[in-house]
């Protein structure tokens, strides 16, 4: 995980849990009825009320495990299917709602592979969540940012995890009927599509700001949007049609905006500011500094000076609230909003999330290639990265990256990245380093979106040697984005072990030690210090990682956004090759603390003796088009 965030900062971030979402709220089931969701504004939005008699299935194990048992509000009863991989469970909600999540509470006989599907007529089905490696337990499948408006929801089995059937203690469906067009004043935003530039994780997506749920004390950790930890963040609502708006109600969690703008738009591109707090109001909100435990939220009921028209309404954050952390020190988190209500007339229930990108047509062709056969590094293709110039020190690593043929050179038709040791010899970025090494990338030379990216490499083996082949979002240096919102794709990392390497994805809510990754062990006694080909196929819907053409990790956008957080891999990334020494990732495995973090004396001696190097035979990028 060659992240852009120093380990010390990661530790500090992990200690701040103000905006960590709790488990999905599950209210006791109301009296069964075929239609109408149950709402309680003193709590999160409750599970949609389902009549157990409206639940059908392909079959049941026996009369005591009938389909309705998964919807009867009794946690000790269950539905158990017949013993078939293709068994299914279907519920008729009685009316068409926008579904924002489905919670499955599996008994021991769970599904290994299954699909959740939606239908408006009970005949034509659209999948919205696909599980290919289920492990049972409680699974929450969020729908954002998909359009899932349905009267019927179905769990369709593909493969059982046991010899028994599929067995569910409960299946809970959350959502509600979108506010229709209205000629009388109403909350036009209820259950309408909502958007944000960034959000913290799947349980805090923008979909929660229109679900009708909020706590009376504006403090409880229930249904809410929360941004990542940056000031320039926004959340917006699509009313479905041009509307006349007179009031906006914002129900903030403790992490409210000190300063913000309310804006409207006709086309979701051009925005007009219609409200901003006064200087005095901003000063008062800025002065309200509490500890996270003491802080509570605010209700901003903004009555506009005169009604405005627009289809889209947006809250654009300008300044975040400060918290004692602990006093007298302060910290700022993101923005956190329980509910975004827009009052007026107009609107339309037909508002919908746009279709997500599909797979690209065409065949792959090579768009970037280097086999390092020239006398020196081709700087038309590669940028040399230096500590203190192009980047700072990260992850507690021991080396400085420098521009020297001692560390970066071509040799016998291969790129060589070498580690060197000289105690106290290197000054970079205001610090002194005992080691130097090499790092190159294609940033500003070749930044690209989607493709097959591969390299043939031979790696050094030894505790704390950390070579990596990876991609980083091209907007990482934009202060309004930064890491991990830029996205990071680790095609290959090795921390000195001969028998394995790892792959990983980093983004909002799945970064650093919480990345989405896998470890691969070479088959047949293979070793990292032999030649191997490492690759990723990056498409609009999937990341597939390979070692010697063997699939070692597959992560779909659908699974990632349904269960973890925002997919941030729809824009340019660039290729990076580097050889780091010590730091957070190696130390997490070898537990070495001296003489350097993650780098023992035996490895220092090997570097000093020469010969610690990563070799790259070639790098290729193939793209469709």
C-alpha positions as CSV (number, residue, x, y, z in Angstrom):
1,X,0.0,0.0,0.0
2,X,2.4,2.8,-1.1
3,X,-0.1,5.4,0.0
4,X,0.4,9.2,0.0
5,X,-0.4,9.6,3.7
6,X,2.3,9.3,6.3
7,X,1.8,6.5,8.8
8,X,1.8,9.0,11.7
9,X,-1.1,10.8,10.2
10,X,-2.9,7.5,9.5
11,X,-2.6,6.6,13.2
12,X,-4.0,10.0,14.2
13,X,-6.9,9.6,11.7
14,X,-7.7,6.2,13.1
15,X,-8.0,7.6,16.6
16,X,-10.7,10.1,15.5
17,X,-14.0,8.3,15.2
18,X,-16.5,11.1,15.2
19,X,-17.7,10.3,11.7
20,X,-17.5,6.5,11.7
21,X,-20.9,5.1,10.8
22,X,-22.5,2.6,13.1
23,X,-24.5,-0.4,12.0
24,X,-27.7,0.0,9.9
25,X,-30.7,0.8,12.1
26,X,-33.3,-1.9,12.2
27,X,-36.5,-0.9,13.8
28,X,-39.0,-3.6,15.1
29,X,-41.4,-4.5,12.3
30,X,-44.6,-2.5,12.4
31,X,-48.0,-4.2,12.2
32,X,-47.9,-6.0,8.8
33,X,-49.5,-4.3,5.9
34,X,-49.0,-4.4,2.2
35,X,-48.2,-0.7,1.5
36,X,-46.5,2.3,3.2
37,X,-43.1,2.6,4.8
38,X,-42.8,3.3,8.5
39,X,-41.0,6.5,9.3
40,X,-39.9,7.9,12.7
41,X,-38.1,11.2,12.6
42,X,-36.6,10.5,16.0
43,X,-34.7,7.6,14.5
44,X,-33.2,6.5,11.2
45,X,-35.5,5.5,8.4
46,X,-37.1,2.2,9.4
47,X,-37.3,-0.9,7.3
48,X,-40.1,-0.9,4.8
49,X,-43.2,-2.6,6.1
50,X,-43.8,-5.9,4.4
51,X,-46.7,-8.2,4.6
52,X,-45.3,-11.7,5.2
53,X,-48.2,-13.0,3.1
54,X,-46.8,-11.0,0.1
55,X,-43.5,-13.1,0.2
56,X,-43.1,-16.1,-2.1
57,X,-40.2,-18.5,-2.8
58,X,-39.2,-21.3,-5.1
59,X,-39.7,-23.6,-2.1
60,X,-39.1,-24.2,1.6
61,X,-37.4,-26.8,3.6
62,X,-40.6,-27.4,5.6
63,X,-43.7,-25.6,6.9
64,X,-41.8,-23.9,9.8
65,X,-39.4,-22.2,7.4
66,X,-41.9,-20.6,5.0
67,X,-40.9,-17.5,3.0
68,X,-42.8,-15.0,5.2
69,X,-40.6,-16.0,8.2
70,X,-37.8,-13.8,6.8
71,X,-40.2,-10.8,7.1
72,X,-42.1,-11.4,10.3
73,X,-40.0,-9.2,12.6
74,X,-39.0,-12.3,14.7
75,X,-35.3,-12.8,14.8
76,X,-35.6,-16.4,15.9
77,X,-37.6,-17.5,12.9
78,X,-36.2,-18.0,9.4
79,X,-36.9,-18.9,5.8
80,X,-35.0,-21.9,4.5
81,X,-35.2,-22.9,0.9
82,X,-35.3,-26.2,-0.7
83,X,-31.9,-27.8,-1.4
84,X,-31.3,-26.1,-4.7
85,X,-28.6,-23.7,-5.9
86,X,-31.2,-21.8,-8.0
87,X,-33.7,-21.2,-5.1
88,X,-35.2,-17.7,-4.8
89,X,-37.1,-15.5,-2.4
90,X,-39.4,-12.7,-3.7
91,X,-41.3,-9.9,-1.9
92,X,-44.1,-7.7,-3.2
93,X,-43.7,-4.3,-1.5
94,X,-47.2,-3.3,-2.5
95,X,-46.1,-0.1,-4.1
96,X,-43.1,1.2,-6.0
97,X,-40.4,2.7,-3.8
98,X,-36.8,3.8,-4.2
99,X,-34.8,1.1,-2.5
100,X,-31.7,2.4,-0.7
101,X,-30.4,-0.8,0.9
102,X,-31.2,-4.4,1.6
103,X,-30.0,-6.2,4.8
104,X,-29.6,-9.9,4.8
105,X,-29.2,-11.8,8.1
106,X,-27.9,-15.2,7.1
107,X,-28.3,-18.4,9.2
108,X,-25.5,-20.9,9.0
109,X,-26.7,-22.1,5.6
110,X,-25.8,-19.0,3.6
111,X,-25.3,-18.1,0.0
112,X,-21.8,-18.2,-1.5
113,X,-23.1,-16.7,-4.8
114,X,-26.3,-14.8,-5.1
115,X,-28.0,-11.8,-6.8
116,X,-30.4,-9.2,-5.5
117,X,-32.8,-8.0,-8.2
118,X,-35.5,-5.4,-8.6
119,X,-38.6,-5.3,-10.7
120,X,-41.5,-3.0,-11.3
121,X,-43.9,-5.6,-12.7
122,X,-42.7,-8.9,-11.1
123,X,-41.6,-10.2,-14.5
124,X,-38.6,-8.2,-15.7
125,X,-35.7,-8.2,-13.3
126,X,-32.7,-6.0,-13.0
127,X,-29.7,-7.0,-10.7
128,X,-28.5,-4.4,-8.3
129,X,-26.1,-6.4,-6.1
130,X,-24.0,-9.5,-7.0
131,X,-22.2,-11.6,-4.5
132,X,-19.5,-14.0,-5.7
133,X,-17.8,-14.9,-2.5
134,X,-20.3,-14.7,0.3
135,X,-19.3,-15.6,3.9
136,X,-22.7,-15.3,5.6
137,X,-23.4,-13.2,8.7
138,X,-25.2,-9.9,8.2
139,X,-24.8,-8.3,4.8
140,X,-25.9,-4.7,3.9
141,X,-26.1,-4.1,0.2
142,X,-26.5,-0.3,-0.5
143,X,-27.9,0.7,-3.8
144,X,-26.2,4.1,-4.2
145,X,-25.4,5.3,-6.9
146,X,-27.7,3.0,-8.8
147,X,-31.3,3.6,-9.8
148,X,-33.3,1.0,-7.9
149,X,-37.0,1.9,-8.0
150,X,-39.1,-1.2,-7.6
151,X,-42.3,-2.8,-6.3
152,X,-40.7,-6.3,-6.2
153,X,-37.3,-7.4,-4.8
154,X,-35.9,-10.8,-5.2
155,X,-33.0,-12.8,-3.8
156,X,-31.9,-15.3,-6.4
157,X,-29.4,-18.0,-5.4
158,X,-26.6,-19.0,-7.7
159,X,-24.5,-21.2,-5.4
160,X,-25.0,-22.5,-1.9
161,X,-22.2,-22.4,0.7
162,X,-23.4,-25.7,2.3
163,X,-25.3,-28.8,1.3
164,X,-28.4,-27.3,2.8
165,X,-30.6,-24.6,1.2
166,X,-30.4,-20.9,1.6
167,X,-31.4,-19.8,5.1
168,X,-32.3,-16.3,6.2
169,X,-33.2,-15.1,9.7
170,X,-34.4,-11.8,8.1
171,X,-34.4,-9.8,4.9
172,X,-35.0,-6.0,5.5
173,X,-35.6,-3.6,2.7
174,X,-35.1,0.2,3.3
175,X,-36.5,2.9,1.1
176,X,-39.7,4.9,0.4
177,X,-41.9,6.4,-2.2
178,X,-40.4,9.4,-4.0
179,X,-42.2,12.7,-3.5
180,X,-44.5,13.2,-6.5
181,X,-45.1,16.4,-8.4
182,X,-47.1,18.7,-6.2
183,X,-49.1,21.9,-6.5
184,X,-49.2,22.3,-2.7
185,X,-46.2,23.1,-0.6
186,X,-44.4,19.9,0.4
187,X,-40.9,18.4,0.9
188,X,-40.0,17.8,-2.8
189,X,-36.7,16.1,-1.9
190,X,-38.1,13.1,0.0
191,X,-36.7,9.8,-1.4
192,X,-35.3,11.6,-4.4
193,X,-31.8,11.1,-5.9
194,X,-29.0,12.8,-4.1
195,X,-25.4,13.3,-5.1
196,X,-22.1,14.4,-3.6
197,X,-18.5,14.9,-4.8
198,X,-17.2,12.7,-2.1
199,X,-18.6,10.6,0.8
200,X,-17.0,8.7,3.6
201,X,-18.3,5.2,3.0
202,X,-21.3,3.2,1.8
203,X,-23.1,3.7,5.1
204,X,-22.8,7.5,4.7
205,X,-23.6,8.0,1.1
206,X,-25.6,11.0,-0.1
207,X,-28.7,8.8,-0.5
208,X,-29.3,9.1,3.2
209,X,-30.0,12.9,3.1
210,X,-33.4,12.3,1.5
211,X,-34.6,9.1,3.2
212,X,-36.8,11.0,5.8
213,X,-34.9,9.8,8.9
214,X,-33.2,11.9,11.5
215,X,-32.7,11.8,15.3
216,X,-34.5,14.3,17.4
217,X,-31.3,15.1,19.4
218,X,-29.2,15.6,16.1
219,X,-26.5,13.5,17.7
220,X,-27.1,9.8,17.2
221,X,-25.1,8.0,14.6
222,X,-27.9,7.1,12.2
223,X,-28.8,7.7,8.6
224,X,-26.7,10.5,7.3
225,X,-24.3,11.7,4.6
226,X,-20.8,12.5,5.7
227,X,-18.1,13.9,3.4
228,X,-14.4,13.1,3.5
229,X,-12.2,15.5,5.5
230,X,-12.0,18.5,3.1
231,X,-13.7,21.9,3.1
232,X,-14.8,22.1,-0.6
233,X,-17.5,19.4,-0.5
234,X,-21.1,19.4,-1.6
235,X,-24.3,17.4,-1.6
236,X,-27.2,18.0,-3.9
237,X,-30.8,16.8,-4.6
238,X,-32.6,16.3,-7.8
239,X,-36.3,17.3,-7.5
240,X,-37.1,15.7,-10.9
241,X,-38.5,18.8,-12.6
242,X,-38.4,22.6,-12.3
243,X,-39.7,23.7,-9.0
244,X,-40.5,26.8,-7.0
245,X,-38.6,26.7,-3.7
246,X,-39.2,28.8,-0.7
247,X,-37.4,27.0,2.2
248,X,-34.5,24.6,2.7
249,X,-34.2,22.6,5.9
250,X,-30.7,21.2,6.8
251,X,-30.5,18.8,9.7
252,X,-26.9,18.7,10.6
253,X,-25.0,16.2,12.7
254,X,-22.3,17.7,15.0
255,X,-19.9,18.1,12.1
256,X,-21.9,20.9,10.5
257,X,-20.8,23.6,8.1
258,X,-19.7,26.8,9.7
259,X,-20.0,28.5,6.3
260,X,-21.8,27.2,3.2
261,X,-23.8,28.3,0.2
262,X,-27.2,27.1,-0.9
263,X,-27.4,26.9,-4.7
264,X,-29.9,26.0,-7.4
265,X,-29.5,24.8,-10.9
266,X,-31.7,24.0,-13.9
267,X,-29.2,21.6,-15.5
268,X,-27.0,20.3,-12.7
269,X,-24.0,22.2,-14.2
270,X,-24.6,25.9,-13.8
271,X,-25.3,27.0,-10.2
272,X,-26.8,30.1,-8.7
273,X,-26.2,31.0,-5.0
274,X,-29.4,31.8,-3.3
275,X,-28.3,31.9,0.4
276,X,-25.2,32.2,2.6
277,X,-25.0,32.7,6.3
278,X,-24.2,36.2,7.5
279,X,-20.8,37.2,8.8
280,X,-22.2,37.3,12.3
281,X,-23.8,33.8,11.9
282,X,-20.5,32.4,10.6
283,X,-18.6,33.9,13.5
284,X,-21.1,32.4,16.0
285,X,-20.9,29.0,14.5
286,X,-17.1,29.2,14.3
287,X,-16.9,30.0,18.0
288,X,-18.9,26.9,19.0
289,X,-16.0,24.6,19.5
290,X,-16.8,21.4,21.6
291,X,-15.3,18.0,22.0
292,X,-16.7,15.4,19.8
293,X,-18.5,13.8,22.8
294,X,-20.1,17.1,23.8
295,X,-21.0,18.4,20.3
296,X,-24.5,18.3,18.8
297,X,-25.9,19.2,15.5
298,X,-27.9,22.1,14.2
299,X,-31.2,22.6,12.3
300,X,-30.9,25.3,9.7
301,X,-34.3,26.3,8.5
302,X,-33.5,28.7,5.6
303,X,-36.5,30.7,4.5
304,X,-35.4,32.3,1.3
305,X,-35.9,36.1,0.9
306,X,-38.1,35.3,-2.1
307,X,-38.9,32.0,-3.8
308,X,-36.5,30.7,-6.4
309,X,-36.9,28.2,-9.3
310,X,-34.7,25.3,-10.2
311,X,-34.6,21.5,-10.5
312,X,-31.4,20.8,-8.5
313,X,-30.5,22.2,-5.0
314,X,-27.1,22.0,-3.5
315,X,-25.3,22.7,-0.3
316,X,-21.7,23.7,-1.0
317,X,-19.5,23.6,2.1
318,X,-17.0,26.5,2.6
319,X,-15.8,26.0,6.1
320,X,-15.9,23.0,8.5
321,X,-16.6,23.1,12.2
322,X,-13.7,22.8,14.6
323,X,-13.6,20.3,17.6
324,X,-11.4,20.2,20.7
325,X,-9.3,17.1,20.1
326,X,-8.4,17.2,22.9
327,X,-8.5,20.8,24.2
328,X,-6.8,23.2,23.5
329,X,-5.9,21.5,20.3
330,X,-8.5,21.4,17.6
331,X,-9.3,19.2,14.6
332,X,-11.7,19.4,11.6
333,X,-13.6,16.5,10.2
334,X,-15.9,16.4,7.2
335,X,-19.5,17.7,6.8
336,X,-22.3,15.5,8.2
337,X,-25.9,16.0,7.3
338,X,-28.9,13.9,8.4
339,X,-31.5,15.3,6.1
340,X,-31.8,17.8,3.2
341,X,-35.4,19.0,2.8
342,X,-36.5,21.3,0.0
343,X,-39.9,22.9,0.5
344,X,-42.0,24.3,-2.4
345,X,-44.1,23.2,-5.3
346,X,-43.4,21.4,-8.6
347,X,-41.0,18.4,-8.7
348,X,-41.6,15.0,-10.1
349,X,-41.3,11.4,-8.8
350,X,-39.6,10.4,-12.1
351,X,-36.2,11.8,-10.9
352,X,-33.7,9.0,-11.4
353,X,-30.0,8.3,-11.0
354,X,-28.2,8.1,-14.4
355,X,-27.1,4.7,-15.7
356,X,-23.6,3.7,-14.6
357,X,-20.8,3.3,-17.1
358,X,-20.9,-0.1,-19.0
359,X,-18.0,-2.1,-20.4
360,X,-16.1,-0.5,-23.2
361,X,-16.5,-1.9,-26.8
362,X,-13.5,-2.6,-29.0
363,X,-10.3,-4.6,-28.8
364,X,-7.1,-3.8,-26.9
365,X,-4.2,-2.1,-28.6
366,X,-0.9,-1.1,-27.1
367,X,-0.8,2.6,-26.2
368,X,2.4,2.7,-24.0
369,X,5.4,0.4,-24.1
370,X,8.9,0.5,-22.8
371,X,11.4,-2.4,-22.8
372,X,14.3,-0.3,-21.5
373,X,16.7,-1.3,-24.2
374,X,18.1,2.3,-24.6
375,X,21.3,3.5,-23.0
376,X,19.4,5.4,-20.3
377,X,15.9,6.0,-19.0
378,X,13.6,7.5,-21.6
379,X,12.5,10.7,-20.0
380,X,10.0,11.3,-22.7
381,X,8.1,8.4,-21.2
382,X,9.1,8.6,-17.5
383,X,9.4,11.3,-14.8
384,X,12.0,10.8,-12.1
385,X,10.5,11.5,-8.7
386,X,12.7,13.1,-6.0
387,X,12.0,13.3,-2.3
388,X,11.6,17.0,-1.3
389,X,10.7,18.0,-4.9
390,X,8.0,16.0,-6.5
391,X,7.0,14.3,-3.2
392,X,7.6,14.3,0.5
393,X,8.5,11.5,2.9
394,X,5.7,9.0,3.3
395,X,4.8,5.9,5.2
396,X,7.8,6.1,7.6
397,X,10.1,4.8,4.8
398,X,13.8,5.1,5.3
399,X,15.0,6.2,1.9
400,X,15.1,9.4,-0.1
401,X,14.3,9.1,-3.8
402,X,17.0,10.8,-5.9
403,X,17.8,11.3,-9.5
404,X,21.0,9.3,-9.9
405,X,22.2,6.5,-12.2
406,X,23.4,4.8,-9.0
407,X,19.7,4.3,-8.2
408,X,17.9,4.5,-11.6
409,X,19.5,3.1,-14.8
410,X,19.0,0.7,-17.7
411,X,21.2,-2.4,-17.8
412,X,21.1,-5.4,-20.2
413,X,17.7,-4.4,-21.5
414,X,16.1,-3.9,-18.1
415,X,15.3,-1.0,-15.8
416,X,17.2,-1.3,-12.5
417,X,16.1,0.4,-9.3
418,X,18.9,0.1,-6.8
419,X,19.1,0.8,-3.0
420,X,22.2,2.5,-1.6
421,X,23.3,3.1,2.0
422,X,25.5,6.0,3.2
423,X,24.7,7.1,6.8
424,X,23.8,10.8,7.0
425,X,24.9,11.5,3.4
426,X,21.7,12.6,1.8
427,X,19.8,15.8,2.4
428,X,16.3,16.0,0.9
429,X,13.2,18.0,1.8
430,X,14.8,19.4,5.0
431,X,15.6,15.9,6.3
432,X,18.7,13.7,6.4
433,X,18.6,10.2,5.0
434,X,20.8,7.2,5.3
435,X,19.5,5.5,2.2
436,X,18.7,6.4,-1.4
437,X,16.6,4.6,-4.0
438,X,14.7,5.1,-7.2
439,X,11.2,6.0,-8.2
440,X,9.8,6.8,-11.6
441,X,6.3,7.4,-13.0
442,X,4.5,8.4,-16.2
443,X,2.7,11.4,-14.7
444,X,2.5,14.3,-17.2
445,X,3.9,11.9,-19.8
446,X,1.2,9.3,-20.0
447,X,-1.9,9.6,-17.9
448,X,-4.8,7.4,-18.9
449,X,-8.2,6.0,-18.0
450,X,-8.9,2.2,-18.3
451,X,-6.8,-0.5,-19.8
452,X,-4.6,-3.5,-19.2
453,X,-1.4,-2.5,-17.4
454,X,1.4,-5.1,-17.1
455,X,5.1,-5.4,-16.3
456,X,7.6,-8.3,-16.1
457,X,9.7,-7.9,-12.9
458,X,12.2,-9.5,-10.7
459,X,12.2,-8.4,-7.0
460,X,14.7,-8.4,-4.1
461,X,14.0,-10.7,-1.3
462,X,14.8,-9.6,2.3
463,X,13.0,-8.1,5.3
464,X,11.8,-4.5,4.6
465,X,12.6,-4.3,0.8
466,X,9.4,-2.9,-0.6
467,X,9.3,-2.7,-4.4
468,X,5.9,-1.7,-6.0
469,X,4.3,-1.5,-9.4
470,X,1.1,0.6,-9.1
471,X,-1.2,3.4,-10.4
472,X,-2.2,6.6,-8.7
473,X,-5.0,9.0,-9.5
474,X,-3.6,12.0,-11.5
475,X,-5.5,14.4,-9.3
476,X,-3.7,13.4,-6.2
477,X,-1.8,16.7,-6.0
478,X,-5.0,18.7,-6.2
479,X,-5.5,20.0,-2.7
480,X,-9.2,19.7,-3.1
481,X,-8.9,16.0,-3.8
482,X,-5.7,14.5,-2.3
483,X,-5.2,10.9,-1.3
484,X,-7.1,8.5,-1.0
485,X,-9.9,10.3,-2.8
486,X,-7.6,10.3,-5.9
487,X,-7.7,6.4,-5.9
488,X,-4.7,4.1,-5.9
489,X,-4.3,0.7,-7.6
490,X,-1.5,-1.5,-6.3
491,X,-0.8,-4.0,-9.1
492,X,2.1,-5.6,-7.2
493,X,3.7,-5.0,-3.8
494,X,6.3,-7.1,-2.0
495,X,7.7,-6.5,1.4
496,X,10.7,-8.8,1.2
497,X,9.0,-12.3,1.4
498,X,10.1,-14.7,-1.2
499,X,6.8,-16.6,-1.6
500,X,4.1,-13.9,-1.9
501,X,3.1,-10.5,-3.2
502,X,-0.1,-8.5,-2.7
503,X,-2.6,-6.4,-4.7
504,X,-4.9,-3.7,-3.4
505,X,-7.3,-0.8,-4.1
506,X,-7.3,2.4,-2.0
507,X,-10.0,5.0,-1.9
508,X,-12.3,6.8,0.5
509,X,-13.2,4.4,3.3
510,X,-11.0,1.6,2.0
511,X,-7.4,3.0,2.4
512,X,-4.2,2.1,4.2
513,X,-4.7,-1.0,6.4
514,X,-8.4,-1.0,5.4
515,X,-7.7,-1.4,1.7
516,X,-9.5,-3.9,-0.6
517,X,-6.7,-6.3,-1.3
518,X,-5.5,-9.8,-1.6
519,X,-2.3,-11.8,-1.1
520,X,-1.1,-14.3,-3.7
521,X,1.3,-17.1,-3.1
522,X,3.4,-18.3,-6.1
523,X,2.4,-21.8,-7.1
524,X,4.9,-24.6,-7.4
525,X,7.5,-23.0,-5.2
526,X,7.9,-19.9,-7.3
527,X,9.8,-17.0,-5.8
528,X,9.6,-13.2,-6.0
529,X,13.3,-13.0,-7.1
530,X,12.4,-14.8,-10.3
531,X,10.9,-13.2,-13.3
532,X,7.1,-12.9,-13.2
533,X,4.5,-10.8,-15.0
534,X,2.1,-8.7,-12.9
535,X,-0.9,-7.0,-14.4
536,X,-4.3,-5.4,-13.8
537,X,-7.2,-5.1,-16.2
538,X,-9.0,-1.9,-15.3
539,X,-12.4,-1.3,-16.8
540,X,-15.4,0.9,-15.9
541,X,-16.9,-1.9,-13.9
542,X,-14.1,-4.1,-12.6
543,X,-10.5,-4.4,-11.4
544,X,-8.9,-7.8,-12.2
545,X,-5.4,-8.5,-11.0
546,X,-3.1,-11.2,-12.4
547,X,0.2,-12.8,-11.7
548,X,1.6,-14.7,-14.7
549,X,-2.0,-14.6,-16.2
550,X,-3.4,-16.2,-13.1
551,X,-6.4,-14.2,-11.6
552,X,-5.5,-13.3,-8.0
553,X,-8.1,-10.6,-7.2
554,X,-11.3,-9.4,-8.8
555,X,-13.2,-6.4,-7.4
556,X,-16.3,-5.1,-9.1
557,X,-17.6,-1.5,-8.9
558,X,-21.0,-3.0,-7.9
559,X,-19.6,-4.9,-4.9
560,X,-17.3,-2.1,-3.8
561,X,-19.9,0.7,-3.8
562,X,-22.6,-1.6,-2.3
563,X,-20.5,-2.6,0.7
564,X,-17.5,-0.3,1.1
565,X,-17.6,3.2,-0.4
566,X,-17.1,5.4,-3.5
567,X,-15.6,4.0,-6.7
568,X,-12.9,6.6,-7.6
569,X,-11.4,4.8,-10.6
570,X,-13.3,6.6,-13.4
571,X,-10.6,9.1,-14.2
572,X,-6.9,9.3,-15.2
573,X,-4.2,7.4,-13.3
574,X,-0.5,7.0,-14.0
575,X,2.1,4.2,-13.7
576,X,4.6,4.2,-10.9
577,X,7.6,1.9,-10.3
578,X,9.6,2.3,-7.1
579,X,11.8,0.5,-4.5
580,X,11.1,1.7,-0.9
581,X,13.0,0.6,2.2
582,X,11.2,-0.1,5.5
583,X,8.1,1.7,6.6
584,X,4.5,0.9,7.6
585,X,3.7,-2.0,5.3
586,X,6.9,-4.0,5.9
587,X,6.8,-3.3,9.6
588,X,3.3,-4.5,9.9
589,X,4.6,-7.9,8.8
590,X,8.1,-8.2,10.2
591,X,7.5,-6.2,13.4
592,X,11.0,-4.7,13.1
593,X,11.5,-1.3,14.9
594,X,15.3,-1.0,14.9
595,X,17.6,0.2,13.5
596,X,14.9,1.4,11.1
597,X,11.1,0.9,11.1
598,X,10.5,-2.3,9.2
599,X,14.2,-2.6,8.2
600,X,16.4,-4.9,10.3
601,X,20.2,-4.7,10.5
602,X,20.6,-7.7,8.3
603,X,18.8,-5.9,5.5
604,X,20.8,-2.7,6.1
605,X,24.0,-4.8,5.8
606,X,22.8,-6.2,2.5
607,X,22.0,-2.7,1.1
608,X,25.4,-1.5,2.2
609,X,27.0,-4.5,0.4
610,X,25.3,-3.6,-2.8
611,X,23.0,-5.7,-5.0
612,X,19.6,-4.9,-3.5
613,X,17.6,-3.9,-6.6
614,X,14.3,-4.4,-8.4
615,X,14.5,-5.2,-12.1
616,X,11.9,-4.4,-14.8
617,X,12.1,-6.1,-18.2
618,X,9.2,-4.2,-19.8
619,X,6.0,-2.2,-19.0
620,X,3.0,-2.2,-21.3
621,X,-0.4,-0.4,-21.3
622,X,-3.2,-1.7,-23.6
623,X,-6.4,0.2,-24.2
624,X,-9.6,-0.3,-26.1
625,X,-10.4,2.1,-29.0
